[in-house]
Amino acid sequence: MKSIKILSVLCLTVLFFNFTSKQKDNTKPTVYTVGDSTVKNGRGDGSGGLWGWGDYIGQFLDTTKVRIENHALGGTSSRTFQDKGLWTAVLNKLKKGDYVLIQFGHNDDGPLNDTLRARGTIKGIGDETKEIDNLLTKKHETVHSYGWYIQKVVQEAKSKGAIPIICSPIPRNDWKEGKVPRNDKSYGLWARQIAEKEKVTFINLNEKMAVEMEKLGEQKVTGTYFYKKDHTHPSAKGAVLAASLITNELKTSKISLKNYILKNPKIVLPAKKKVFLIGDSTMANNKNENAVGWGVAFPQYCDTTRIEIINKARGGRSTRTFEKEGLWTEVKNQLKAGDYVMIQFGHNDAGAIDKEKFRGSLKGNGDETQQVVRDSLTETVHTFGWYMQKFIREAKEKGAIPIVLSQTPRNEWPNNKVERRTDTYGNWSKIAAEREKAFYIDLNEIVAQKYENLGKEKVKPFFPKDHTHTGAEGAAFNALTVAESLKKIKDCGLREYIEIPSK
């Protein structure tokens, strides 16, 4: 009976604590952000490496004293954000003392009426309207000016006792003669005019961010703050830059929101996924200009702002010695869920099993073993496929994603055809991948076909040392082939981080 009473008291305490916590949280002012994909891209999870500044502005604010809600939606204009009921959802929650950060314009320049998006607004801040039968929604609609829609949001926010703040749209990563074009004669101007008309704070984010971009220069901005593939949506670093500029402007404003800005914010960017490369000298960094593994050139085809390439391949290693020397254990202990492991062996597995370098593995994918005595110690040697499956299986146990590749072809041309290892190590690699349900790239065959298309004479410079090891040019050629092959694997998440240069 006593234990029941104690349990009841504990339950009531927990319920009371949760209730008071929620009550306290509801008394905090809330910062609402409304806008398009440059404020919140997609689901706000960084898909494709793209972020909105609304996803990071919370890191500049004291969230023990203020709440953040990012209600922006990609693809919306000042008009469609309201037509879709997104503004109403915010308006219904607004209370006195809340803040509304407003940024639209990127999508307002579209068609007023079409079957695709029908999201455009009339240019300017006037009261002119246009009656349309919306081809997309099938509804009759009165379309207003950009300024009219922004002013409506401002006035309705003020009617609830909230404090609206208007931002001009962030600049696009377009450059003309070293300068970033402004929108101070269009949406930036009109946003400012509405702010002045309604006597609310205006942040010229377009100008402020353009200035910072120009200080950095086009070469540094592209690939760090924006991606080559997208001139509109910033990376995490670009979104942080925009958020920092907004908070810097707020610090000098008369708005009470400045009281919640942290003096020394600790900005946390998304953790990079790791891509581990394990293999032999044809993948490794051998520190020899005449023997360069493709893994050395591979990072240039990757978005290294979001992933880290860790080349753990080692010259002279077979599957057997990579395991025996603890090289695999070293990689395995670093693996985390979501990391990738690219596995490629075979060049050294054909060596002697019980003499010389003691690196050969048994042929095939079976479970047979051979006992080898070396330096008074007995080693159990397994098949090539057994070791490959072990790497794959143990990578998956750590939550990592293994990708198996067949070995690179040698510069050998029997019967004027590049030598394949289709029936041996390439096949055994494929079988191991299939058995463990891992991704597989037949790099041997793909590169061999490319070599044959180029011809012997053009391929010859790829191999300055011998018939196995490529130089820098051959390594880059193979690395690009790996990148292109990854890009074609639809279900492999790594393809999202691959960047193939335009020809």
C-alpha positions as CSV (number, residue, x, y, z in Angstrom):
1,M,0.0,0.0,0.0
2,K,2.9,2.3,0.9
3,S,4.6,1.7,-2.4
4,I,1.4,2.5,-4.3
5,K,1.2,5.9,-2.5
6,I,4.8,6.6,-3.3
7,L,4.2,5.8,-7.0
8,S,1.1,8.0,-7.0
9,V,3.1,10.9,-5.6
10,L,5.9,10.4,-8.1
11,C,3.4,10.3,-11.0
12,L,1.7,13.5,-9.8
13,T,5.1,15.2,-9.4
14,V,6.1,14.3,-13.0
15,L,2.7,15.5,-14.3
16,F,3.0,18.7,-12.4
17,F,6.6,19.2,-13.7
18,N,5.5,18.6,-17.3
19,F,2.5,20.9,-16.9
20,T,4.5,23.8,-15.4
21,S,7.3,23.3,-18.0
22,K,4.7,23.6,-20.8
23,Q,3.1,26.6,-19.1
24,K,6.5,28.3,-18.7
25,D,7.4,27.5,-22.3
26,N,4.1,29.1,-23.5
27,T,5.0,32.3,-21.8
28,K,8.2,32.7,-23.8
29,P,8.0,34.9,-26.8
30,T,8.2,33.0,-30.0
31,V,10.2,34.0,-33.1
32,Y,8.3,32.8,-36.2
33,T,10.0,32.8,-39.6
34,V,7.9,32.9,-42.7
35,G,9.3,32.8,-46.2
36,D,10.5,30.5,-49.0
37,S,13.1,27.8,-49.4
38,T,16.0,30.2,-48.6
39,V,14.5,30.4,-45.1
40,K,13.6,26.7,-44.9
41,N,14.7,24.3,-47.6
42,G,12.7,21.1,-47.9
43,R,12.0,19.7,-44.5
44,G,14.7,21.6,-42.9
45,D,16.9,18.5,-42.7
46,G,19.6,19.6,-45.1
47,S,18.6,17.4,-48.0
48,G,21.0,17.8,-50.8
49,G,23.2,19.9,-48.5
50,L,20.8,22.9,-48.9
51,W,19.6,24.9,-45.9
52,G,17.6,28.0,-45.1
53,W,18.7,30.7,-42.6
54,G,15.6,30.0,-40.5
55,D,17.1,26.6,-39.6
56,Y,20.1,28.3,-38.0
57,I,18.9,31.6,-36.5
58,G,18.0,29.7,-33.4
59,Q,21.6,29.0,-32.7
60,F,22.2,32.8,-32.3
61,L,19.4,33.2,-29.8
62,D,19.0,32.2,-26.1
63,T,16.4,29.4,-26.5
64,T,15.9,29.2,-22.7
65,K,14.2,32.6,-23.0
66,V,12.7,32.6,-26.5
67,R,11.2,29.9,-28.8
68,I,11.9,29.4,-32.5
69,E,9.4,28.2,-35.1
70,N,10.4,28.0,-38.7
71,H,7.2,28.0,-40.8
72,A,8.8,28.9,-44.2
73,L,8.0,26.6,-47.1
74,G,10.0,26.1,-50.3
75,G,8.4,27.2,-53.5
76,T,6.0,29.7,-51.9
77,S,5.7,33.4,-52.8
78,S,4.2,36.1,-50.6
79,R,0.9,35.2,-52.4
80,T,0.9,31.4,-52.2
81,F,2.2,31.3,-48.6
82,Q,-1.1,33.0,-47.7
83,D,-3.3,31.2,-50.2
84,K,-2.2,27.8,-48.9
85,G,-3.2,28.8,-45.3
86,L,0.4,28.8,-44.1
87,W,0.2,32.4,-42.8
88,T,-3.2,31.8,-41.1
89,A,-1.6,28.9,-39.2
90,V,1.0,31.3,-37.8
91,L,-1.4,34.1,-37.3
92,N,-3.7,31.9,-35.2
93,K,-0.8,31.1,-32.8
94,L,0.6,34.7,-32.5
95,K,0.5,36.4,-29.1
96,K,1.6,39.7,-27.9
97,G,5.4,40.0,-27.8
98,D,6.1,37.4,-30.4
99,Y,8.3,38.2,-33.4
100,V,7.7,37.5,-37.1
101,L,10.7,37.5,-39.5
102,I,9.4,37.9,-43.0
103,Q,11.3,37.2,-46.3
104,F,9.8,36.6,-49.7
105,G,10.6,37.5,-53.2
106,H,12.5,34.6,-54.9
107,N,9.3,33.1,-56.2
108,D,7.2,36.2,-56.6
109,D,8.7,36.8,-60.1
110,G,7.0,33.7,-61.6
111,P,3.8,33.7,-63.8
112,L,0.6,34.9,-62.2
113,N,-1.3,32.1,-63.8
114,D,-0.1,28.8,-65.2
115,T,-0.7,25.1,-64.7
116,L,2.7,24.6,-62.9
117,R,2.8,26.9,-59.9
118,A,0.8,30.0,-60.4
119,R,2.6,31.9,-57.7
120,G,3.7,35.2,-59.2
121,T,2.6,38.6,-57.8
122,I,2.2,42.0,-59.4
123,K,5.4,43.9,-59.3
124,G,5.7,46.8,-56.8
125,I,3.7,47.8,-53.8
126,G,0.6,49.3,-55.4
127,D,-3.1,48.5,-55.0
128,E,-3.6,47.3,-58.6
129,T,-5.1,43.8,-58.9
130,K,-5.7,41.2,-61.6
131,E,-8.7,38.8,-61.7
132,I,-7.8,35.3,-62.8
133,D,-9.3,31.8,-63.0
134,N,-6.4,30.0,-61.5
135,L,-5.3,27.2,-63.9
136,L,-3.7,25.3,-61.1
137,T,-6.3,25.5,-58.3
138,K,-9.3,25.9,-60.6
139,K,-10.5,28.8,-58.4
140,H,-11.3,32.4,-59.2
141,E,-8.7,34.6,-57.6
142,T,-7.8,38.3,-57.2
143,V,-4.0,38.7,-57.5
144,H,-2.4,41.6,-55.7
145,S,1.1,43.2,-55.7
146,Y,4.1,41.8,-53.8
147,G,3.9,44.8,-51.5
148,W,0.2,44.3,-50.8
149,Y,0.8,40.7,-49.6
150,I,3.8,41.7,-47.4
151,Q,1.9,44.6,-45.9
152,K,-1.0,42.3,-45.1
153,V,1.2,40.0,-43.1
154,V,2.8,42.9,-41.3
155,Q,-0.6,44.5,-40.4
156,E,-2.1,41.2,-39.3
157,A,0.9,40.4,-37.1
158,K,0.7,43.8,-35.5
159,S,-3.0,43.3,-34.8
160,K,-2.1,40.4,-32.6
161,G,0.6,42.4,-30.7
162,A,3.4,40.7,-32.5
163,I,6.5,42.5,-33.8
164,P,7.1,42.0,-37.6
165,I,10.6,42.3,-39.1
166,I,11.0,42.5,-42.9
167,C,14.1,41.1,-44.7
168,S,15.0,41.6,-48.3
169,P,15.6,38.3,-50.1
170,I,19.1,36.8,-49.8
171,P,21.2,37.3,-53.0
172,R,21.7,34.5,-55.5
173,N,25.2,33.2,-56.1
174,D,25.4,35.0,-59.5
175,W,28.5,37.1,-60.3
176,K,29.2,39.8,-62.8
177,E,32.7,41.2,-63.0
178,G,33.4,40.2,-59.4
179,K,30.2,41.6,-58.0
180,V,27.0,40.0,-56.8
181,P,23.9,41.5,-58.4
182,R,21.5,43.2,-55.9
183,N,17.7,43.3,-55.9
184,D,17.6,46.9,-54.6
185,K,15.4,48.0,-57.6
186,S,12.9,45.2,-57.2
187,Y,11.9,43.0,-54.3
188,G,14.6,44.4,-52.0
189,L,13.3,47.9,-52.7
190,W,9.7,47.0,-52.3
191,A,10.3,45.1,-49.0
192,R,12.1,48.3,-47.7
193,Q,9.2,50.5,-48.8
194,I,6.6,48.4,-47.0
195,A,8.8,48.4,-43.9
196,E,9.0,52.2,-44.0
197,K,5.3,52.5,-44.7
198,E,4.4,50.3,-41.7
199,K,7.2,51.7,-39.5
200,V,8.7,48.3,-38.8
201,T,12.3,47.1,-38.8
202,F,13.8,46.4,-42.2
203,I,16.9,44.3,-42.6
204,N,18.7,44.7,-45.9
205,L,19.8,41.1,-46.0
206,N,20.4,41.1,-49.7
207,E,22.9,44.0,-49.5
208,K,24.6,42.8,-46.3
209,M,25.1,39.2,-47.6
210,A,26.2,40.4,-51.0
211,V,28.9,42.5,-49.4
212,E,30.2,39.6,-47.4
213,M,30.2,37.3,-50.4
214,E,32.2,39.9,-52.3
215,K,34.8,40.0,-49.5
216,L,35.2,36.2,-49.8
217,G,35.3,36.2,-53.5
218,E,33.4,34.0,-56.0
219,Q,35.9,31.1,-55.8
220,K,35.6,30.7,-52.1
221,V,31.8,31.3,-52.0
222,T,31.0,28.7,-54.6
223,G,31.5,25.3,-53.1
224,T,31.4,26.5,-49.5
225,Y,28.5,28.9,-49.0
226,F,26.6,27.9,-52.2
227,Y,27.0,24.9,-54.5
228,K,27.9,24.9,-58.2
229,K,24.7,23.0,-58.8
230,D,22.4,25.6,-57.2
231,H,22.9,29.4,-57.2
232,T,19.8,30.1,-55.0
233,H,19.9,27.9,-52.0
234,P,22.8,28.2,-49.6
235,S,24.7,25.4,-47.9
236,A,24.8,25.2,-44.1
237,K,27.6,27.7,-44.0
238,G,25.7,30.0,-46.3
239,A,22.6,29.8,-44.2
240,V,24.6,30.5,-41.0
241,L,26.1,33.5,-42.7
242,A,22.6,34.9,-43.5
243,A,21.4,34.2,-40.0
244,S,24.5,35.9,-38.5
245,L,23.9,39.0,-40.6
246,I,20.2,39.2,-39.4
247,T,21.2,38.9,-35.8
248,N,24.0,41.5,-36.3
249,E,21.4,43.9,-37.6
250,L,19.0,43.2,-34.8
251,K,21.7,44.0,-32.2
252,T,21.7,47.6,-33.4
253,S,17.9,47.9,-33.7
254,K,15.4,49.1,-31.2
255,I,13.6,45.8,-31.1
256,S,13.6,43.8,-27.8
257,L,14.6,40.7,-29.7
258,K,18.1,41.9,-29.4
259,N,18.0,41.1,-25.7
260,Y,17.8,37.4,-26.6
261,I,20.8,37.3,-28.9
262,L,23.7,35.3,-27.5
263,K,27.1,37.1,-27.0
264,N,29.1,34.1,-28.0
265,P,26.9,31.7,-30.0
266,K,28.3,28.2,-30.6
267,I,27.3,27.3,-34.1
268,V,26.9,23.6,-34.8
269,L,27.1,22.7,-38.4
270,P,25.8,19.3,-39.6
271,A,28.3,16.5,-38.9
272,K,30.1,15.3,-42.0
273,K,29.5,11.7,-43.0
274,K,32.7,9.8,-43.4
275,V,33.7,7.7,-46.4
276,F,36.5,5.2,-45.6
277,L,38.4,3.7,-48.5
278,I,40.1,0.3,-47.9
279,G,42.2,-1.5,-50.5
280,D,45.7,-1.7,-51.9
281,S,48.1,0.6,-53.7
282,T,45.8,1.1,-56.7
283,M,43.5,3.1,-54.2
284,A,46.1,4.3,-51.7
285,N,48.1,7.5,-51.2
286,N,51.5,6.0,-51.9
287,K,53.3,9.3,-51.9
288,N,54.9,8.4,-55.2
289,E,54.0,10.5,-58.3
290,N,54.3,7.4,-60.5
291,A,52.1,5.3,-58.3
292,V,49.0,7.3,-57.4
293,G,45.9,5.4,-56.2
294,W,42.5,6.6,-57.4
295,G,41.5,7.3,-53.8
296,V,43.9,10.3,-53.9
297,A,41.9,12.0,-56.7
298,F,38.5,10.9,-55.5
299,P,37.7,13.8,-53.1
300,Q,37.7,16.2,-56.0
301,Y,34.5,14.6,-57.2
302,C,32.8,14.8,-53.8
303,D,31.1,17.5,-51.9
304,T,33.7,17.7,-49.1
305,T,31.7,20.3,-47.2
306,R,29.4,17.5,-46.3
307,I,31.5,14.3,-46.4
308,E,35.0,13.5,-45.4
309,I,37.0,11.0,-47.5
310,I,39.4,9.0,-45.3
311,N,41.8,6.9,-47.4
312,K,42.9,3.9,-45.4
313,A,44.0,1.9,-48.3
314,R,47.6,0.6,-48.0
315,G,50.0,-0.5,-50.7
316,G,51.0,-4.1,-50.8
317,R,48.0,-5.3,-48.9
318,S,45.6,-8.1,-49.7
319,T,42.3,-8.9,-47.9
320,R,44.3,-11.3,-45.7
321,T,47.0,-8.9,-44.6
322,F,44.6,-5.9,-44.3
323,E,42.8,-8.0,-41.7
324,K,45.8,-9.7,-40.1
325,E,47.7,-6.4,-39.6
326,G,44.8,-4.8,-37.8
327,L,44.2,-2.3,-40.5
328,W,40.5,-3.3,-40.8
329,T,40.0,-3.3,-37.0
330,E,41.4,0.3,-37.0
331,V,38.8,1.4,-39.6
332,K,36.0,-0.6,-38.1
333,N,36.5,1.0,-34.6
334,Q,36.0,4.4,-36.2
335,L,32.8,3.6,-38.1
336,K,29.5,5.2,-37.2
337,A,26.0,4.7,-38.4
338,G,25.6,6.4,-41.8
339,D,29.3,6.2,-42.8
340,Y,30.4,4.6,-46.0
341,V,33.1,2.0,-46.6
342,M,34.4,1.5,-50.2
343,I,36.2,-1.9,-50.5
344,Q,38.5,-2.9,-53.3
345,F,41.0,-5.7,-53.2
346,G,42.4,-8.4,-55.5
347,H,45.8,-7.2,-56.9
348,N,47.8,-8.8,-54.1
349,D,45.5,-11.7,-53.1
350,A,47.0,-13.8,-55.9
351,G,50.4,-13.9,-54.1
352,A,51.9,-16.8,-52.3
353,I,50.0,-18.1,-49.3
354,D,52.7,-19.8,-47.3
355,K,56.0,-18.0,-48.4
356,E,57.6,-14.8,-49.5
357,K,55.2,-11.9,-48.5
358,F,52.7,-14.3,-46.9
359,R,49.8,-12.2,-48.3
360,G,47.9,-14.5,-50.7
361,S,44.4,-15.6,-49.8
362,L,42.6,-18.8,-50.9
363,K,40.8,-18.5,-54.2
364,G,37.0,-18.2,-54.3
365,N,34.2,-17.5,-51.8
366,G,34.1,-20.7,-49.9
367,D,34.7,-21.5,-46.2
368,E,37.8,-23.7,-46.8
369,T,41.0,-22.7,-44.8
370,Q,44.7,-23.4,-44.8
371,Q,47.0,-23.4,-41.8
372,V,50.2,-21.5,-42.4
373,V,53.1,-21.5,-39.9
374,R,55.2,-18.4,-39.9
375,D,57.7,-17.4,-37.2
376,S,56.5,-20.3,-35.0
377,L,52.9,-18.9,-35.2
378,T,50.0,-20.6,-37.0
379,E,47.8,-18.5,-39.1
380,T,44.4,-19.7,-40.5
381,V,44.1,-18.3,-44.0
382,H,40.7,-18.0,-45.6
383,T,39.4,-17.4,-49.0
384,F,39.3,-13.9,-50.7
385,G,35.5,-14.0,-50.6
386,W,35.5,-14.9,-46.9
387,Y,37.6,-11.8,-46.0
388,M,35.5,-9.6,-48.3
389,Q,32.3,-10.8,-46.7
390,K,33.8,-10.2,-43.2
391,F,34.6,-6.5,-44.1
392,I,31.1,-6.0,-45.5
393,R,29.3,-7.8,-42.7
394,E,31.2,-6.0,-39.9
395,A,30.7,-2.6,-41.6
396,K,27.0,-3.2,-41.7
397,E,27.0,-4.2,-38.0
398,K,28.3,-0.7,-37.2
399,G,25.5,0.8,-39.3
400,A,27.9,1.8,-42.1
401,I,27.1,1.3,-45.8
402,P,29.6,-0.9,-47.7
403,I,30.3,-0.5,-51.4
404,V,32.3,-3.2,-53.1
405,L,34.4,-2.5,-56.2
406,S,36.2,-4.9,-58.5
407,Q,39.9,-4.1,-58.9
408,T,41.2,-1.6,-61.4
409,P,42.5,-3.2,-64.6
410,R,46.2,-3.5,-65.4
411,N,47.7,-2.0,-68.5
412,E,47.9,-5.4,-70.2
413,W,46.3,-6.0,-73.6
414,P,46.2,-9.6,-74.6
415,N,44.7,-9.9,-78.1
416,N,44.3,-6.1,-78.1
417,K,41.8,-6.2,-75.3
418,V,42.4,-5.0,-71.8
419,E,42.9,-7.9,-69.4
420,R,39.9,-8.6,-67.2
421,R,39.7,-10.6,-64.0
422,T,36.0,-11.4,-64.7
423,D,36.2,-15.0,-63.6
424,T,38.4,-14.5,-60.6
425,Y,38.6,-11.5,-58.2
426,G,36.0,-9.4,-60.0
427,N,33.5,-12.3,-59.8
428,W,34.4,-13.2,-56.2
429,S,34.0,-9.5,-55.2
430,K,30.6,-9.5,-56.8
431,I,29.5,-12.8,-55.1
432,A,30.6,-11.4,-51.7
433,A,28.6,-8.2,-52.3
434,E,25.5,-10.2,-53.4
435,R,25.7,-12.5,-50.4
436,E,25.9,-9.7,-48.0
437,K,23.5,-7.5,-49.9
438,A,26.0,-4.7,-50.5
439,F,26.3,-2.3,-53.4
440,Y,28.7,-3.4,-56.1
441,I,30.5,-1.6,-58.9
442,D,32.3,-3.6,-61.5
443,L,35.1,-1.0,-61.9
444,N,37.3,-3.5,-63.6
445,E,34.9,-3.9,-66.6
446,I,33.9,-0.2,-66.7
447,V,37.4,1.1,-66.8
448,A,38.5,-1.6,-69.2
449,Q,35.9,-0.5,-71.7
450,K,36.9,3.1,-71.3
451,Y,40.6,2.2,-71.9
452,E,39.6,0.3,-75.1
453,N,37.7,3.3,-76.3
454,L,40.7,5.4,-75.8
455,G,43.2,2.9,-77.3
456,K,46.6,1.7,-76.1
457,E,48.6,4.8,-76.9
458,K,46.4,7.2,-75.0
459,V,46.2,4.8,-72.0
460,K,49.9,4.3,-71.9
461,P,50.7,7.6,-70.1
462,F,48.3,6.6,-67.3
463,F,50.9,4.0,-66.2
464,P,54.3,5.8,-65.9
465,K,55.8,3.2,-63.5
466,D,54.5,-0.3,-64.4
467,H,51.4,-2.0,-65.7
468,T,49.6,-1.9,-62.4
469,H,50.0,1.5,-60.8
470,T,48.6,4.7,-62.4
471,G,50.1,8.2,-62.1
472,A,48.1,11.3,-61.3
473,E,46.4,11.4,-64.7
474,G,45.3,7.7,-64.6
475,A,44.3,8.0,-60.9
476,A,42.0,11.0,-61.8
477,F,40.6,9.1,-64.7
478,N,39.7,6.1,-62.5
479,A,38.4,8.3,-59.7
480,L,36.0,10.0,-62.1
481,T,34.8,6.6,-63.3
482,V,34.1,5.6,-59.6
483,A,32.2,8.9,-59.1
484,E,30.2,8.4,-62.3
485,S,29.4,4.8,-61.3
486,L,28.2,5.9,-57.8
487,K,26.0,8.5,-59.3
488,K,24.2,5.8,-61.2
489,I,23.3,3.7,-58.1
490,K,19.8,5.0,-57.4
491,D,19.5,3.5,-53.9
492,C,22.9,4.5,-52.7
493,G,22.9,7.7,-50.5
494,L,26.5,8.4,-51.4
495,R,25.4,9.5,-54.9
496,E,24.0,12.6,-53.3
497,Y,27.4,13.8,-52.4
498,I,29.0,13.2,-55.7
499,E,29.8,16.2,-58.0
500,I,30.6,15.4,-61.6
501,P,32.2,18.5,-63.3
502,S,30.3,19.7,-66.4
503,K,32.1,19.0,-69.6
